[in-house]
Amino acid sequence: MGVTNKNRFSGYVFAIALLVVNLWVPAQAVPEIQQWTTPNGARIMFIAAPSLPMVDVRVTFRAGSVRDGEHMGISRLTSKLLDEGAGDWSAIEIAERFDATGAQFSSGTLRDMAWLSLRTLSDQKEFSHALATFKAVLTQPQFGDNAISRIKESMLTSLKSIEESPSALGERGFYQALYSGHPYASPPSGNDEFLKSATAAQIKAFYARYYVARNAIISIVGDLDRKAAQVLAEDLVASLPQGERAADLPSVTALEAAARMRTEFPSTQTHIYIGQPGVSRLDPDYFVLYTGNYILGGSGLVSRLSEEVREKRGLSYSVYSYFIPMEQSGPFQMKLQTRNDQVDEALQVMRDTLQRFIDDGPTDKELGAAIRGITGGFPLRIDNNSKLLQYLAVIAFYDLPMDYLDTFPSRIEAVTGEQIRETFKRRLNPKRMATIIVGGQG
């Protein structure tokens, strides 16, 4: 139960899965994606994958923490309660029903979205049993008082653990600094005030508003044909009200000036976060920024940041940079942890490295290595049904082009060094970034 509830597969299923993964040929074209809409408005994405006798299903809703409003944490609270009693079954009975067929169930939330996932054997008996349980969790959650009390207490305990984690404090402070006044500032974990007072009526109202067909995306990958996938999808959401798709989020405002926040924490290591609002999923600069960031700090130990911070100066074991695309401009972030007495030096090296990259762009050697690394590793990102399922959900959720997976490698290969230099100079402003520091005194 809770955010994730994964049950065991039988040994022979694991053996089949390993065989199928080994049979994948990376050079093969991306499998055909089929899409349609159910009569009550849910969008369906489907890939037939008959090689493995399994079916993966994910139902995604525009129901992440950006929809919390004043009820901070209600999105996650609702998600965690879905399998804590549904239909005629208790939480224990639901877990037992999934376990009896070797099915895996999970649910969770992010800022943009909430989802439920099922992995089950495609054999009719196991499939029907697991799907009936999944449908009840999706469409008939009980939201009982005892379950609400238990999950609220669990979430309140998790909030206390955030106060004891410098990395969690830093991450929370970073989003608040970048998105003050925007729904992205709302922490998915919620706050004490709401969680202590949350009622069943509030949870049911949130569920009724956002867990509706027109706000749903159903992604299916597995041992089904189109007709069977249609039956599955329509059966899943048939009893959901049609409802309406959640409203688009407001645009993100760029930071007007640099901001710095330091939080004292009794630790020998300090966590540092630097960044600004960055890129959305549909941003035309996405592929250029993605490729450039691979060179700057996204490729691990061979990145520019790692070379300057770790290899040359030993200031941190690891240092990274990310563009985190979301519906609106998700963050650009550089982060590391270092000894308390090295904070100022580490900060300066990070900033100097970023500025040089913005000024000069990558070398031809760096760009060639990045393109090879990204395109060479791409087949591994879609080499099993679970990964394809997640991509289907992302493509539909963010309204990406249907040929996104097919064209991804060529879009990366088309990026030039001059594009990276020009785009980073235009999109990133080191003089208007937020810096969050959490740790002890040096």
VOTOR-698894 format. One record per residue: residue in one letter; y, z, x negated of N, C-alpha, C in turn. Coordinates in steps of 0.2 Angstrom, whole numbers, padded with zeros to 4 digits, always signed. Layout:
// residues N
AYZXYZXYZX ...
END
This chain:
// residues 442
M-0006+0000-0004+0000+0000+0000+0006+0000-0004 G+0012-0001-0001+0018-0001-0005+0020-0008-0007 V+0024-0008-0013+0027-0014-0015+0021-0019-0017 T+0016-0016-0020+0011-0020-0022+0004-0017-0020 N-0001-0020-0018-0007-0018-0016-0012-0023-0017 K-0015-0023-0024-0019-0028-0026-0027-0025-0026 N-0031-0029-0023-0038-0027-0022-0042-0031-0027 R-0048-0029-0028-0052-0032-0033-0056-0038-0030 F-0057-0043-0035-0061-0049-0033-0068-0048-0036 S-0073-0051-0033-0079-0050-0036-0080-0054-0042 G-0085-0052-0047-0085-0055-0053-0086-0063-0053 Y-0090-0065-0048-0091-0072-0048-0084-0076-0047 V-0080-0073-0043-0074-0077-0041-0070-0077-0048 F-0070-0072-0052-0066-0072-0058-0069-0078-0063 A-0076-0078-0063-0079-0083-0067-0077-0090-0065 I-0077-0091-0058-0075-0098-0056-0067-0099-0058 A-0063-0094-0057-0056-0095-0058-0055-0097-0066 L-0059-0094-0070-0058-0096-0077-0060-0103-0079 L-0066-0105-0075-0068-0112-0076-0063-0117-0074 V-0060-0115-0068-0055-0120-0066-0049-0120-0070 V-0047-0115-0072-0041-0115-0077-0042-0119-0083 N-0048-0118-0086-0050-0122-0092-0051-0130-0090 L-0052-0131-0084-0053-0138-0082-0046-0142-0081 W-0041-0138-0080-0034-0141-0079-0032-0145-0085 V-0030-0151-0084-0027-0156-0090-0020-0156-0089 P-0016-0153-0094-0009-0152-0094-0005-0159-0093 A-0008-0164-0095-0005-0171-0094-0005-0173-0087 Q-0009-0170-0083-0009-0173-0076-0003-0172-0072 A-0002-0176-0068+0004-0176-0063+0004-0170-0059 V+0010-0167-0057+0010-0162-0053+0007-0163-0046 P+0003-0159-0043+0000-0161-0037+0005-0162-0031 E+0003-0166-0027+0007-0168-0021+0009-0162-0017 I+0016-0162-0016+0019-0156-0011+0020-0159-0005 Q+0017-0156+0001+0018-0158+0007+0022-0153+0011 Q+0027-0155+0015+0031-0150+0019+0032-0152+0026 W+0032-0147+0030+0034-0149+0038+0037-0142+0040 T+0038-0142+0047+0041-0137+0050+0037-0135+0056 T+0035-0129+0057+0031-0126+0063+0036-0127+0070 P+0033-0127+0075+0036-0128+0082+0042-0123+0083 N+0041-0117+0080+0046-0111+0081+0051-0111+0075 G+0050-0116+0070+0055-0116+0065+0054-0114+0058 A+0048-0112+0056+0046-0109+0050+0045-0116+0045 R+0048-0115+0039+0047-0121+0035+0040-0120+0031 I+0036-0125+0030+0030-0125+0027+0030-0129+0020 M+0027-0127+0015+0026-0130+0009+0018-0130+0007 F+0015-0135+0006+0008-0135+0005+0006-0140-0001 I+0001-0137-0005-0002-0141-0010-0010-0140-0009 A-0013-0145-0008-0021-0145-0007-0024-0144-0014 A-0028-0139-0015-0031-0138-0022-0038-0136-0020 P-0043-0141-0019-0050-0140-0017-0054-0138-0023 S-0052-0138-0029-0056-0137-0035-0059-0129-0035 L-0055-0125-0032-0056-0118-0032-0057-0115-0025 P-0063-0112-0023-0064-0110-0016-0060-0104-0014 M-0053-0105-0015-0048-0100-0013-0042-0102-0010 V-0039-0098-0006-0032-0100-0003-0027-0095-0005 D-0021-0097-0007-0015-0093-0008-0010-0094-0003 V-0007-0089+0000-0002-0089+0005+0004-0085+0003 R+0010-0087+0004+0015-0083+0003+0020-0084+0008 V+0023-0079+0012+0028-0079+0017+0034-0076+0014 T+0039-0080+0013+0046-0078+0010+0051-0078+0016 F+0055-0072+0016+0061-0072+0020+0067-0071+0017 R+0073-0073+0019+0079-0072+0017+0081-0065+0019 A+0078-0060+0016+0078-0053+0018+0078-0048+0012 G+0081-0050+0007+0082-0046+0001+0087-0041+0002 S+0089-0037-0004+0094-0032-0004+0101-0034-0002 V+0102-0041-0003+0109-0043-0001+0110-0043+0007 R+0105-0041+0010+0106-0040+0018+0106-0033+0020 D+0106-0029+0015+0106-0021+0016+0112-0019+0020 G+0118-0022+0018+0124-0019+0020+0125-0012+0018 E+0127-0008+0023+0128-0001+0022+0122+0003+0021 H+0116+0000+0023+0110+0003+0023+0106+0002+0017 M+0109+0004+0011+0106+0002+0005+0099+0004+0004 G+0095+0000+0003+0088+0001+0002+0083-0001+0008 I+0086-0003+0014+0082-0005+0020+0078-0011+0019 S+0080-0015+0015+0076-0021+0013+0069-0019+0010 R+0070-0015+0005+0064-0013+0001+0060-0008+0006 L+0063-0004+0009+0059+0001+0014+0055-0002+0019 T+0058-0008+0022+0055-0012+0027+0049-0015+0024 S+0050-0018+0018+0044-0021+0015+0038-0017+0013 K+0040-0011+0010+0035-0006+0009+0031-0004+0015 L+0034-0004+0020+0031-0001+0026+0026-0006+0030 L+0026-0012+0028+0023-0017+0032+0015-0016+0032 D+0012-0014+0027+0005-0013+0027+0003-0005+0027 E+0008-0001+0029+0007+0006+0030+0005+0007+0038 G+0001+0003+0040-0001+0003+0047+0002-0003+0051 A-0003-0007+0054-0001-0013+0057-0006-0015+0063 G-0004-0018+0068-0009-0019+0074-0012-0013+0076 D-0019-0013+0076-0023-0007+0078-0025-0003+0072 W-0023-0005+0066-0026-0002+0059-0021+0002+0056 S-0024+0008+0053-0020+0012+0048-0019+0009+0042 A-0015+0012+0037-0014+0009+0031-0021+0009+0027 I-0025+0014+0028-0031+0015+0024-0036+0009+0027 E-0036+0008+0033-0040+0003+0036-0038-0004+0034 I-0032-0005+0033-0029-0012+0031-0032-0013+0024 A-0031-0008+0020-0033-0008+0013-0041-0010+0012 E-0044-0006+0017-0052-0007+0017-0054-0014+0019 R-0050-0017+0024-0051-0024+0027-0050-0029+0021 F-0044-0028+0017-0043-0033+0012-0049-0032+0007 D-0050-0026+0005-0055-0025+0000-0062-0027+0002 A-0064-0027+0008-0070-0029+0010-0072-0037+0009 T-0067-0041+0009-0067-0048+0008-0065-0050+0001 G-0063-0045-0003-0061-0047-0010-0054-0050-0010 A-0050-0049-0005-0044-0052-0004-0039-0048-0008 Q-0033-0051-0010-0028-0048-0013-0021-0048-0009 F-0018-0043-0008-0012-0043-0004-0006-0040-0008 S+0000-0042-0007+0005-0039-0011+0012-0041-0007 S+0017-0037-0007+0023-0038-0004+0028-0035-0009 G+0035-0038-0008+0040-0035-0012+0047-0038-0010 T+0052-0036-0014+0059-0038-0013+0062-0039-0019 L+0067-0044-0019+0072-0045-0024+0079-0045-0021 R+0084-0046-0024+0091-0047-0021+0091-0052-0016 D+0088-0058-0017+0089-0063-0012+0084-0063-0007 M+0078-0061-0008+0072-0062-0004+0067-0056-0003 A+0063-0057+0002+0057-0052+0003+0051-0057+0004 W+0045-0054+0002+0039-0059+0003+0033-0055+0004 L+0028-0058+0007+0021-0055+0008+0017-0061+0005 S+0012-0059+0001+0007-0064-0002+0000-0062+0000 L-0005-0067+0000-0012-0066+0001-0016-0071-0003 R-0021-0068-0006-0026-0072-0010-0032-0071-0007 T-0036-0076-0005-0042-0075-0002-0047-0080-0003 L-0054-0079-0002-0059-0084-0003-0058-0089+0003 S-0059-0095+0002-0059-0100+0008-0065-0101+0012 D-0070-0097+0010-0076-0097+0015-0074-0094+0022 Q-0076-0097+0027-0073-0096+0034-0073-0089+0036 K-0079-0085+0034-0080-0078+0036-0074-0074+0033 E-0074-0074+0026-0069-0070+0022-0062-0072+0024 F-0061-0079+0024-0055-0081+0026-0052-0079+0032 S-0056-0079+0038-0054-0077+0044-0052-0070+0044 H-0056-0066+0041-0056-0059+0041-0049-0057+0037 A-0048-0060+0032-0042-0058+0028-0036-0060+0031 L-0036-0066+0034-0030-0069+0037-0028-0065+0044 A-0033-0063+0047-0032-0058+0053-0028-0052+0051 T-0030-0049+0045-0027-0043+0043-0020-0045+0041 F-0019-0050+0037-0012-0052+0034-0008-0054+0040 K-0010-0057+0045-0006-0059+0051-0003-0052+0054 A-0008-0047+0055-0006-0041+0058+0000-0038+0054 V-0001-0038+0047+0004-0035+0043+0011-0038+0044 L+0010-0045+0044+0016-0049+0045+0020-0048+0052 T+0016-0048+0057+0019-0048+0064+0019-0042+0068 Q+0014-0037+0066+0014-0031+0070+0014-0025+0066 P+0019-0024+0062+0019-0018+0058+0021-0012+0063 Q+0018-0006+0061+0019+0000+0066+0026+0003+0065 F+0028+0004+0059+0034+0008+0057+0033+0015+0060 G+0027+0018+0059+0026+0025+0061+0030+0030+0057 D+0032+0036+0061+0036+0041+0058+0033+0044+0052 N+0026+0045+0052+0023+0048+0046+0024+0043+0040 A+0022+0037+0041+0023+0032+0036+0030+0031+0033 I+0035+0031+0037+0042+0031+0035+0044+0037+0031 S+0042+0043+0033+0043+0049+0029+0040+0048+0022 R+0034+0046+0022+0030+0046+0016+0034+0040+0011 I+0035+0035+0013+0038+0029+0009+0046+0031+0007 K+0049+0034+0012+0056+0037+0010+0055+0042+0004 E+0051+0046+0004+0050+0051-0001+0048+0048-0008 S+0044+0043-0007+0042+0039-0013+0048+0035-0016 M+0052+0032-0012+0058+0029-0014+0063+0033-0017 L+0064+0039-0014+0069+0044-0017+0066+0047-0024 T+0060+0047-0025+0057+0049-0031+0058+0044-0036 S+0058+0038-0034+0059+0032-0039+0066+0032-0041 L+0071+0034-0036+0078+0034-0038+0079+0039-0043 K+0076+0045-0043+0077+0050-0048+0074+0048-0055 S+0069+0044-0055+0067+0041-0061+0072+0036-0064 I+0076+0033-0060+0081+0028-0063+0086+0032-0067 E+0088+0038-0064+0092+0043-0067+0090+0045-0074 E+0083+0045-0075+0080+0047-0081+0079+0041-0086 S+0081+0035-0084+0079+0029-0088+0085+0026-0090 P+0087+0025-0097+0093+0022-0099+0093+0015-0097 S+0087+0011-0098+0087+0004-0096+0088+0003-0089 A+0086+0007-0084+0087+0006-0077+0094+0008-0076 L+0097+0013-0079+0104+0014-0078+0108+0008-0080 G+0107+0006-0086+0111+0000-0088+0110-0006-0084 E+0104-0008-0081+0103-0013-0077+0107-0012-0071 R+0107-0007-0068+0111-0005-0062+0118-0006-0063 G+0121-0003-0068+0128-0003-0070+0130-0010-0071 F+0126-0014-0074+0127-0021-0076+0129-0025-0069 Y+0124-0025-0064+0125-0028-0058+0131-0026-0054 Q+0133-0019-0055+0138-0017-0051+0145-0019-0055 A+0145-0020-0061+0151-0022-0065+0152-0029-0063 L+0147-0033-0063+0148-0041-0062+0149-0042-0055 Y+0147-0039-0050+0147-0041-0043+0150-0036-0038 S+0155-0032-0041+0159-0027-0037+0161-0031-0030 G+0160-0028-0025+0162-0031-0018+0158-0037-0016 H+0152-0039-0019+0148-0044-0017+0141-0041-0016 P+0137-0044-0011+0131-0041-0009+0126-0040-0015 Y+0127-0044-0021+0123-0044-0026+0123-0037-0030 A+0129-0033-0029+0129-0027-0032+0125-0022-0029 S+0122-0023-0023+0118-0018-0019+0111-0017-0023 P+0110-0012-0025+0104-0011-0029+0097-0011-0024 P+0092-0015-0026+0087-0016-0021+0083-0009-0020 S+0084-0004-0025+0081+0002-0024+0084+0007-0019 G+0090+0005-0017+0094+0009-0012+0098+0015-0015 N+0100+0019-0010+0103+0025-0013+0101+0031-0009 D+0102+0037-0011+0100+0043-0008+0102+0044-0001 E+0109+0042+0000+0112+0044+0006+0108+0040+0012 F+0107+0034+0011+0103+0030+0017+0096+0032+0017 L+0093+0033+0011+0086+0034+0012+0084+0041+0015 K+0088+0046+0014+0087+0052+0017+0088+0052+0025 S+0092+0047+0027+0094+0047+0034+0091+0041+0038 A+0087+0037+0035+0085+0031+0038+0080+0032+0044 T+0081+0029+0049+0077+0030+0055+0073+0024+0057 A+0068+0025+0061+0063+0020+0063+0067+0014+0067 A+0072+0016+0070+0076+0011+0074+0080+0007+0069 Q+0083+0009+0064+0086+0005+0059+0081+0000+0056 I+0075+0003+0054+0070-0002+0051+0068-0007+0055 K+0067-0005+0062+0064-0010+0066+0070-0015+0068 A+0076-0013+0068+0081-0018+0069+0082-0023+0063 F+0081-0021+0057+0081-0025+0051+0076-0030+0051 Y+0070-0028+0053+0064-0032+0054+0065-0037+0059 A+0067-0035+0065+0068-0040+0070+0073-0045+0069 R+0078-0043+0065+0083-0048+0063+0081-0053+0058 Y+0077-0051+0053+0076-0055+0047+0069-0058+0047 Y+0064-0055+0050+0057-0057+0049+0056-0061+0056 V+0059-0067+0056+0059-0072+0061+0057-0079+0058 A+0054-0083+0063+0052-0089+0060+0057-0094+0057 R+0063-0094+0060+0068-0099+0056+0070-0096+0050 N+0069-0090+0048+0071-0087+0042+0065-0086+0037 A+0059-0090+0039+0053-0089+0035+0051-0096+0032 I+0048-0095+0026+0045-0100+0022+0038-0099+0021 I+0034-0103+0022+0027-0102+0021+0024-0107+0016 S+0022-0104+0010+0019-0108+0005+0012-0107+0005 I+0008-0113+0004+0001-0112+0004-0002-0117-0001 V-0006-0114-0005-0010-0118-0011-0017-0116-0010 G-0022-0121-0010-0029-0119-0010-0033-0124-0007 D-0039-0122-0005-0045-0126-0003-0044-0127+0004 L-0039-0131+0006-0038-0133+0013-0036-0140+0014 D-0037-0144+0019-0033-0150+0020-0027-0149+0024 R-0023-0154+0025-0017-0153+0029-0018-0150+0036 K-0023-0153+0039-0024-0150+0046-0025-0143+0046 A-0030-0141+0042-0031-0134+0042-0025-0129+0039 A-0021-0132+0035-0015-0129+0033-0010-0128+0039 Q-0010-0133+0043-0005-0133+0049-0008-0127+0054 V-0014-0127+0055-0017-0122+0059-0016-0115+0056 L-0017-0114+0050-0015-0108+0047-0008-0106+0048 A-0003-0110+0046+0004-0109+0046+0006-0107+0053 E+0004-0111+0058+0006-0110+0065+0003-0104+0068 D-0003-0102+0066-0006-0096+0068-0002-0090+0066 L+0000-0090+0059+0003-0085+0056+0009-0083+0060 V+0014-0088+0061+0020-0086+0064+0021-0087+0071 A+0016-0089+0075+0016-0090+0082+0019-0085+0086 S+0017-0078+0084+0020-0073+0088+0027-0070+0085 L+0029-0073+0080+0036-0071+0077+0041-0074+0082 P+0046-0071+0084+0052-0074+0087+0055-0079+0083 Q+0058-0084+0087+0061-0090+0083+0067-0087+0079 G+0071-0084+0081+0077-0081+0078+0081-0086+0074 E+0085-0084+0069+0089-0088+0066+0089-0087+0058 R+0090-0092+0054+0090-0092+0047+0096-0087+0045 A+0095-0083+0040+0100-0078+0038+0106-0082+0035 A+0112-0080+0036+0118-0083+0034+0118-0084+0027 D+0122-0090+0024+0122-0091+0017+0127-0085+0014 L+0125-0084+0008+0129-0078+0005+0136-0081+0003 P+0141-0076+0002+0147-0078+0000+0147-0080-0008 S+0152-0084-0010+0152-0086-0017+0154-0080-0021 V+0152-0081-0027+0153-0075-0032+0160-0077-0036 T+0164-0072-0037+0170-0072-0040+0169-0071-0047 A+0172-0075-0052+0172-0074-0059+0176-0068-0061 L+0173-0065-0066+0177-0059-0069+0184-0061-0071 E+0189-0057-0070+0196-0058-0072+0197-0056-0078 A+0194-0051-0081+0195-0048-0087+0189-0044-0090 A+0189-0043-0096+0183-0039-0099+0183-0032-0096 A+0177-0030-0096+0175-0023-0093+0170-0020-0098 R+0171-0013-0099+0167-0009-0103+0165-0003-0100 M+0159-0001-0099+0157+0005-0096+0152+0009-0101 R+0153+0015-0103+0148+0018-0107+0146+0025-0103 T+0139+0025-0103+0136+0031-0100+0132+0035-0105 E+0134+0041-0105+0131+0046-0110+0124+0047-0108 F+0119+0047-0112+0112+0048-0111+0109+0051-0117 P+0105+0057-0116+0102+0060-0121+0096+0057-0125 S+0098+0052-0129+0092+0048-0132+0095+0046-0139 T+0090+0044-0143+0091+0041-0150+0093+0034-0150 Q+0091+0030-0144+0092+0023-0144+0097+0022-0138 T+0101+0017-0139+0106+0015-0135+0105+0008-0132 H+0105+0007-0125+0104+0001-0122+0111-0003-0121 I+0111-0009-0123+0117-0013-0122+0116-0019-0118 Y+0121-0020-0113+0120-0026-0109+0127-0029-0109 I+0127-0036-0110+0134-0040-0110+0133-0046-0106 G+0138-0047-0102+0137-0054-0098+0142-0055-0093 Q+0141-0060-0088+0145-0062-0083+0141-0066-0078 P+0144-0067-0072+0141-0071-0067+0140-0078-0070 G+0134-0081-0069+0132-0087-0073+0130-0093-0069 V+0124-0093-0066+0122-0100-0063+0118-0098-0057 S+0119-0103-0052+0115-0103-0046+0109-0108-0047 R+0104-0108-0042+0098-0112-0043+0100-0119-0042 L+0105-0121-0038+0107-0128-0037+0113-0130-0042 D+0114-0126-0047+0120-0128-0051+0118-0134-0055 P+0123-0139-0055+0122-0145-0059+0121-0144-0066 D+0123-0139-0069+0123-0137-0076+0117-0133-0078 Y+0112-0132-0073+0107-0128-0074+0102-0130-0080 F+0100-0136-0080+0096-0138-0086+0099-0138-0093 V+0105-0139-0093+0109-0139-0099+0109-0132-0101 L+0111-0127-0097+0112-0120-0098+0105-0117-0100 Y+0100-0119-0097+0093-0117-0098+0091-0119-0105 T+0092-0125-0107+0090-0127-0113+0094-0124-0119 G+0100-0123-0118+0105-0120-0123+0103-0113-0124 N+0101-0109-0118+0100-0102-0119+0093-0101-0122 Y+0089-0106-0121+0082-0105-0125+0084-0105-0133 I+0088-0108-0135+0090-0108-0142+0094-0102-0144 L+0099-0100-0139+0103-0094-0141+0099-0087-0141 G+0095-0086-0135+0092-0080-0135+0086-0080-0130 G+0083-0085-0128+0078-0085-0123+0071-0087-0126 S+0071-0088-0132+0064-0090-0135+0061-0085-0140 G+0063-0079-0139+0060-0073-0142+0062-0073-0150 L+0057-0072-0154+0059-0071-0161+0062-0077-0165 V+0062-0083-0162+0065-0088-0166+0072-0090-0163 S+0075-0086-0159+0081-0088-0156+0087-0086-0161 R+0093-0088-0160+0098-0087-0164+0100-0079-0164 L+0100-0076-0158+0101-0069-0157+0096-0065-0161 S+0090-0067-0161+0085-0063-0164+0085-0064-0172 E+0087-0070-0174+0088-0071-0181+0094-0067-0184 E+0099-0066-0180+0105-0063-0183+0105-0055-0182 V+0102-0053-0176+0102-0046-0175+0095-0043-0178 R+0090-0046-0177+0083-0043-0179+0082-0044-0187 E+0081-0051-0188+0079-0053-0194+0084-0052-0200 K+0090-0053-0199+0095-0052-0205+0097-0045-0205 R+0098-0041-0200+0101-0035-0200+0097-0029-0198 G+0091-0031-0195+0086-0025-0192+0090-0020-0187 L+0094-0023-0183+0098-0019-0179+0094-0017-0172 S+0089-0021-0171+0085-0020-0165+0078-0024-0165 Y+0073-0021-0162+0067-0024-0162+0066-0030-0158 S+0070-0031-0153+0070-0037-0149+0077-0038-0146 V+0079-0044-0145+0086-0045-0142+0085-0052-0138 Y+0088-0052-0132+0087-0058-0128+0093-0060-0124 S+0093-0066-0122+0099-0068-0117+0095-0072-0111 Y+0098-0072-0106+0095-0075-0100+0101-0078-0095 F+0099-0083-0092+0102-0085-0086+0097-0084-0080 I+0100-0080-0075+0095-0078-0070+0098-0081-0063 P+0096-0087-0062+0098-0091-0056+0096-0088-0050 M+0101-0088-0045+0100-0085-0038+0103-0090-0033 E+0103-0088-0027+0107-0092-0022+0114-0093-0024 Q+0117-0088-0025+0124-0089-0028+0123-0087-0036 S+0129-0087-0039+0129-0086-0047+0125-0080-0049 G+0119-0081-0051+0116-0075-0054+0119-0074-0061 P+0117-0068-0064+0120-0066-0071+0118-0070-0077 F+0122-0071-0081+0121-0072-0088+0121-0066-0092 Q+0116-0064-0096+0115-0057-0099+0112-0058-0106 M+0115-0054-0110+0112-0053-0117+0111-0045-0117 K+0105-0043-0120+0103-0036-0120+0099-0035-0126 L+0100-0028-0128+0095-0026-0133+0096-0018-0133 Q+0092-0015-0137+0093-0008-0138+0093-0006-0146 T+0097-0002-0148+0097+0000-0155+0099+0007-0156 R+0098+0009-0162+0100+0016-0164+0107+0018-0162 N+0108+0024-0160+0115+0026-0158+0120+0024-0163 D+0119+0025-0169+0124+0024-0175+0125+0017-0176 Q+0121+0012-0173+0122+0005-0174+0125+0001-0169 V+0128+0005-0164+0130+0002-0158+0136-0003-0159 D+0141-0001-0163+0147-0005-0164+0145-0012-0168 E+0140-0011-0173+0138-0017-0177+0134-0021-0172 A+0130-0019-0169+0125-0023-0164+0130-0027-0159 L+0134-0023-0156+0139-0027-0151+0143-0033-0155 Q+0145-0031-0161+0149-0036-0164+0145-0042-0166 V+0139-0041-0168+0134-0047-0170+0133-0051-0164 M+0131-0048-0158+0130-0051-0152+0135-0056-0150 R+0141-0053-0150+0147-0057-0148+0149-0062-0153 D+0148-0061-0159+0150-0066-0164+0145-0072-0164 T+0138-0070-0163+0133-0075-0162+0134-0080-0156 L+0136-0077-0150+0138-0080-0144+0144-0085-0145 Q+0149-0082-0149+0155-0086-0150+0154-0092-0154 R+0150-0091-0159+0148-0097-0164+0144-0102-0160 F+0139-0100-0156+0135-0105-0152+0140-0109-0147 I+0145-0105-0144+0149-0109-0139+0153-0114-0143 D+0156-0112-0149+0160-0116-0153+0156-0122-0156 D+0150-0121-0159+0147-0126-0163+0141-0129-0159 G+0138-0126-0154+0132-0129-0151+0126-0128-0155 P+0121-0131-0153+0114-0131-0158+0114-0136-0163 T+0110-0135-0168+0109-0140-0173+0104-0145-0170 D+0103-0151-0173+0098-0156-0170+0091-0153-0171 K+0090-0149-0176+0083-0146-0177+0082-0141-0172 E+0087-0137-0170+0086-0132-0165+0085-0135-0158 L+0088-0140-0157+0088-0144-0150+0081-0147-0149 G+0079-0150-0155+0072-0153-0154+0066-0148-0153 A+0067-0143-0157+0062-0137-0156+0062-0134-0149 A+0068-0134-0146+0069-0131-0140+0065-0136-0135 I+0067-0142-0135+0064-0147-0130+0057-0147-0131 R+0054-0147-0137+0047-0147-0138+0044-0140-0135 G+0047-0135-0136+0045-0128-0134+0044-0128-0126 I+0050-0130-0123+0050-0129-0116+0046-0134-0112 T+0046-0141-0114+0041-0146-0111+0034-0145-0113 G+0033-0142-0119+0026-0141-0121+0023-0136-0117 G+0027-0130-0116+0024-0125-0112+0024-0125-0104 F+0028-0131-0102+0028-0131-0095+0022-0132-0091 P+0017-0136-0094+0010-0136-0090+0007-0129-0089 L+0008-0125-0093+0005-0118-0093+0009-0114-0087 R+0015-0116-0085+0018-0113-0080+0016-0115-0073 I+0012-0120-0072+0009-0123-0066+0002-0124-0066 D-0002-0120-0071-0009-0122-0072-0013-0118-0068 N-0011-0114-0063-0016-0111-0058-0012-0111-0051 N-0016-0109-0046-0014-0109-0039-0008-0104-0038 S-0009-0098-0041-0004-0093-0040+0003-0095-0043 K+0003-0098-0049+0009-0100-0051+0012-0106-0047 L+0008-0111-0045+0011-0116-0040+0014-0113-0034 L+0010-0108-0031+0013-0105-0025+0020-0102-0026 Q+0021-0099-0032+0028-0096-0033+0033-0101-0033 Y+0031-0107-0037+0036-0112-0037+0037-0115-0030 L+0032-0116-0026+0033-0119-0020+0038-0114-0016 A+0037-0108-0016+0042-0103-0013+0049-0104-0015 V+0050-0105-0022+0056-0105-0025+0060-0112-0023 I+0056-0117-0023+0058-0124-0021+0061-0124-0014 A+0057-0121-0010+0059-0121-0002+0065-0116-0001 F+0064-0110-0004+0069-0105-0003+0076-0107-0005 Y+0077-0110-0011+0083-0112-0014+0085-0120-0012 D+0081-0123-0008+0082-0130-0006+0083-0134-0012 L+0078-0133-0017+0078-0138-0023+0075-0144-0021 P+0076-0150-0025+0073-0156-0023+0065-0156-0023 M+0062-0160-0019+0055-0160-0019+0052-0162-0025 D+0055-0166-0029+0052-0168-0035+0054-0164-0041 Y+0056-0158-0040+0058-0153-0045+0053-0152-0051 L+0047-0151-0049+0042-0150-0054+0040-0156-0058 D+0040-0162-0054+0039-0168-0058+0044-0170-0063 T+0051-0169-0061+0056-0171-0065+0058-0166-0070 F+0056-0160-0070+0058-0154-0074+0057-0156-0082 P+0052-0159-0084+0052-0160-0091+0057-0166-0093 S+0058-0171-0089+0062-0176-0091+0069-0174-0091 R+0071-0169-0086+0078-0166-0086+0079-0162-0092 I+0074-0159-0095+0075-0155-0101+0076-0160-0107 E+0072-0165-0107+0072-0170-0113+0078-0174-0113 A+0082-0174-0108+0088-0178-0107+0094-0174-0110 V+0093-0167-0111+0099-0163-0113+0101-0165-0120 T+0107-0165-0122+0110-0167-0128+0113-0161-0131 G+0114-0160-0138+0118-0155-0141+0125-0155-0139 E+0128-0160-0138+0135-0161-0136+0136-0158-0129 Q+0131-0159-0124+0131-0157-0118+0131-0149-0118 I+0126-0146-0122+0126-0139-0123+0132-0136-0125 R+0135-0139-0130+0142-0136-0133+0147-0136-0128 E+0148-0142-0124+0153-0143-0119+0152-0138-0113 T+0146-0138-0111+0144-0134-0105+0145-0126-0106 F+0142-0124-0112+0143-0117-0114+0151-0115-0115 K+0154-0119-0118+0162-0118-0118+0165-0118-0112 R+0163-0122-0107+0166-0122-0100+0164-0116-0096 R+0157-0114-0097+0154-0109-0092+0155-0102-0094 L+0155-0101-0101+0155-0094-0103+0161-0092-0106 N+0164-0086-0105+0170-0084-0108+0169-0077-0111 P+0168-0076-0117+0166-0070-0120+0172-0065-0120 K+0178-0067-0118+0183-0063-0117+0184-0060-0110 R+0179-0062-0106+0179-0059-0099+0172-0058-0097 M+0169-0054-0101+0162-0051-0100+0162-0044-0099 A+0157-0042-0095+0156-0034-0094+0151-0032-0100 T+0153-0026-0102+0148-0023-0107+0146-0016-0105 I+0140-0015-0104+0137-0009-0102+0133-0006-0107 I+0135+0001-0109+0132+0004-0114+0129+0011-0112 V+0123+0012-0113+0119+0018-0110+0115+0021-0116 G+0117+0027-0118+0114+0030-0124+0118+0036-0126 G+0115+0039-0132+0118+0045-0135+0124+0043-0140 Q+0127+0048-0142+0132+0047-0147+0129+0045-0154 G+0133+0041-0158+0130+0039-0164+0132+0044-0170 
END
